[in-house]
Amino acid sequence: MARYRIGENPETGGQPVSDNIFIAAAIFGLFLGIGFNIVGLRAKQYWLASWGAGLFVVSVVYLIYLFFY
């Protein structure tokens, strides 16, 4: 049993998700990674700094892939 509004067909669902939400999430991840890196290094929480560096790198790679390929 699926949940749909009365009179709504499953084939005619909502609006499709655009790529803008993924771009916004990648940019947010970019800034969050920078912030994690700064806070992690100042507080000597190196796991947080490495997490932030990884988040920064993945966000940059995704944005480069998205805009150049």
C-alpha positions as CSV (number, residue, x, y, z in Angstrom):
1,M,0.0,0.0,0.0
2,A,1.6,3.2,-1.2
3,R,0.9,6.7,0.2
4,Y,-0.4,9.2,-2.3
5,R,-2.7,12.1,-2.1
6,I,-6.3,11.5,-3.2
7,G,-6.6,11.8,-6.9
8,E,-2.8,11.7,-7.5
9,N,-1.2,9.2,-9.8
10,P,2.2,7.7,-8.9
11,E,3.4,8.4,-12.5
12,T,2.7,12.1,-12.2
13,G,4.6,12.8,-9.0
14,G,6.2,16.0,-7.9
15,Q,8.7,18.2,-9.5
16,P,12.0,16.6,-10.5
17,V,15.0,17.6,-8.4
18,S,17.3,19.9,-10.2
19,D,21.1,20.0,-10.1
20,N,21.1,23.2,-8.1
21,I,20.5,21.5,-4.8
22,F,23.6,19.3,-5.4
23,I,25.7,22.4,-6.4
24,A,24.5,24.2,-3.2
25,A,25.4,21.1,-1.1
26,A,28.9,20.9,-2.6
27,I,29.5,24.6,-2.0
28,F,28.2,24.2,1.6
29,G,30.5,21.2,2.0
30,L,33.4,23.3,0.7
31,F,33.0,26.0,3.3
32,L,32.2,23.4,6.0
33,G,35.4,21.6,5.2
34,I,37.4,24.8,5.5
35,G,35.8,25.5,8.9
36,F,36.3,21.9,10.2
37,N,40.0,22.2,9.1
38,I,40.6,25.5,10.9
39,V,38.7,24.5,14.1
40,G,40.3,21.0,14.1
41,L,43.9,22.4,13.8
42,R,43.3,25.1,16.5
43,A,41.8,22.7,19.0
44,K,44.3,20.0,18.1
45,Q,41.5,17.6,17.1
46,Y,43.2,16.1,14.1
47,W,40.4,13.8,13.2
48,L,38.2,16.9,12.7
49,A,41.0,18.5,10.6
50,S,41.4,15.4,8.4
51,W,37.6,15.1,8.1
52,G,37.5,18.7,7.0
53,A,40.3,18.3,4.5
54,G,38.6,15.2,3.0
55,L,35.3,17.1,2.7
56,F,37.0,20.0,1.1
57,V,38.8,17.8,-1.5
58,V,35.7,15.8,-2.3
59,S,33.7,19.0,-2.8
60,V,36.3,20.6,-5.0
61,V,36.6,17.4,-7.1
62,Y,32.8,17.2,-7.5
63,L,32.5,20.9,-8.5
64,I,35.4,20.5,-11.0
65,Y,33.7,17.4,-12.5
66,L,30.4,19.1,-12.7
67,F,31.5,22.3,-14.4
68,F,34.2,20.9,-16.7
69,Y,32.9,17.5,-17.8
